[in-house]
Amino acid sequence: MLARRLILPCVVALLSGALAAVPAARAAAPPPLENPAYGFPLPGDFVSPANAASAGLALSDRWLGQSPYENPAAKVSQGLEISPLFEHVSRQDLAAKNRSVEQTGGYVDLAGVSLSLPIRSWGLVLYGWQPVLRLEEQSYSAGPLVSPAEVQQQATQREVRGGLAVSHGVGGARAGVAGEWVHRADQYETHEQSGSPLAGDRVLDFKGDAWGGSAGMTWSKDPDQPWGKWVGAAVHYSSDLSVTGTSVSHLVAGDTTFVVDATHEAEWSGGVSARVTVAPATHMLAAVSLRSGADWRGFDFGTSTGAGWSLGLDWKDPELPWGARFGVGQESNPDAVEPKSGLLSAGFTWVSGDLVIDVGLLHRNLSREGSPNSSDDRAVASVKVAF
């Protein structure tokens, strides 16, 4: 691993012997992103479920319009929903190539929150969620190498979307639009101890803001009767997102600092979800999703057109306070570090008057070329209170 360290910053460090500042962006990914041995998951991401119901259905309800996060035509009853989550990432590519690998057990964070205040046939929902959220940390002995090296690395990928969805219904149809503020904040760190002059600490962080918007529709006919139908479709646009930050290296050979300036180019995403009631208490769901892919201009990498599908089963007898959900699916994100994933999920719901508590468990395996599949496991709990 030590032999594959970044050369240019080290040459600069050896020549200067002190802190060096670069006022413009680098043409390629800065350290530590450019070292493939760390395997940081940029470029690429897979969408995080916004609430427990979506997690339990393997995202098969993603575009259905039962929640406002990706389909602003959602008809949501007046109330508040809060969805905390617990995430655990297992990097099997690191475990297969190194020794004594230890991985952080997991992190507590927030999946999404929404406040619905409908007015007659109009729906108004304030919402916020994190479609991109990945938190991980590992420590290991690099190798096998002739010179021993102890490495600790961690990564944070976070994108927050907050917006207002406005919808209106006529008969069994409903249409809606939403405007959003988008915030991205990433941090990648490596800390290495060894006898090499290239050993030391490398920290990259950057953040930026953009805007986005979505439009969607839903249509239903006898949705709770046998063979009743519910269909939803939506499209989302995110504008160019410019990020700025720094890449700082404190090595045995010297210190370097680079200014980071990059742009995640505009991206489209969208899809269709459908639900059919196959029995009075049983719903079958299916979804197809597409995304345009986008380049990280200034980092010299990006992704191309991606797609995904998922199937779900939602069972809830109105005579009982509890119900269950299941789901499966697959996703592709070409040119990403992790280009494919598989989904497997289970969920539970409990209803008591105006209170609904959902729990969803989503397992996502993550493929990497030449490595065993890694995994991203999330437990999401949603508390919905009507008022």
C-alpha positions, 0 to 999 in steps of 0.5 A: 500500500505504501508504494502506491502513495501519491507522488506529486504532493510528496515531491512538493513536500520534500522540496518545500519542507513546509506548508504549501498552499495551492490557490486553484483546484487540482485537475484530478482527485486530491489525496486521499481519494486518488489512492485506490487502496483505500477504496473510498466510495466516490464517485457513486452512491445509492439512494437512502430510504427516507422513512421506515416504510420505504426501507421495509419495502426495498424502495418499491414505494419510492415514486408511489406518492405515499410520502413527499420525499420523491413524489410531491403529488403525495397525499399526506394526512395532517401530521408530523413524521420523524425517521431516525436510522442506524447504519452499519457498513461492512467493507469486505474489499478491505477485509480481503486485502488487509490484516486485523481489520476492525470496523466501526459498529455503526452510526445513528443519524436521521433519515427524514422528517416531514410536516404535512398541513393540507388545506382542503384538496391542496396538499402542503408538506415541508420535508427534509431528508438525506438521499445520500448518507454513508458513514464508515470507519475502519482500522487495519494492518496494511498488507501483506507488505514488507514494511508494516503499516497501521492504517485508520480511515473514515469516510462521510458522504452526506447530501441533505435536501429540504423543500416544500411540496404542493399538490392538488387532487381531482378525483382519483388523480393528483399532481404536485411540484416541489422546490428544494435546497440541496446541501452536500458535505463530504469528508475523507481521512486516512491516518497511517503509521509506518517507517515510510516518509510518506506515512502520516495524516491526510484529510479531505473535506468539501461542501457546497449548495445547489437547488433542485426541483421535482414534479409528480403525479398519482392515480388511484382506483379503489386502492383498498379494494381487491384488485384496486390500483395505485400508480405514481410517477415523478422526475427530479432535477438537481442543478450543478453543485459546486463544492469547495474545501481543502486537502491537507496532508501532514506526512513525515516528509512534510506538509501540504495543503491543496484548495479543492474546487469541484462541481458535481454536474446536474443530474436527473432521476425519476421513476414509476411505482405501482401498487395492486391490492391482491387481497383486502389486507395485502398489497403488491408493489413494484418500482422502476427507477432511472438516473442520468449519471453525472461527472465530478468536474475537477475530480476527473471522474463520474458516473453514467446512466443508472437504473434499478428495480424493486418489488414489495409486499405490504400486509396490514389487516385493518382489524389488527394493530400491526402489519408486516412488509418485505422487499427485494431489488437490484440497482446499477450505477455504471462507472461508480466505485461500487457499480451494482447492489442488491436489496433485501428488506423487511419491515413492521408497522404498529398503529394505535389511533393517531400514532403510527410506528414503523420499523424497516430493515434494509440490507444492501450488498455492494459489488466491487470488481475483484473483491467480495461484496461489501454491505450497507445495513440500515435500520430505520424507525418512523414515528408518525403523529396525526393532529 
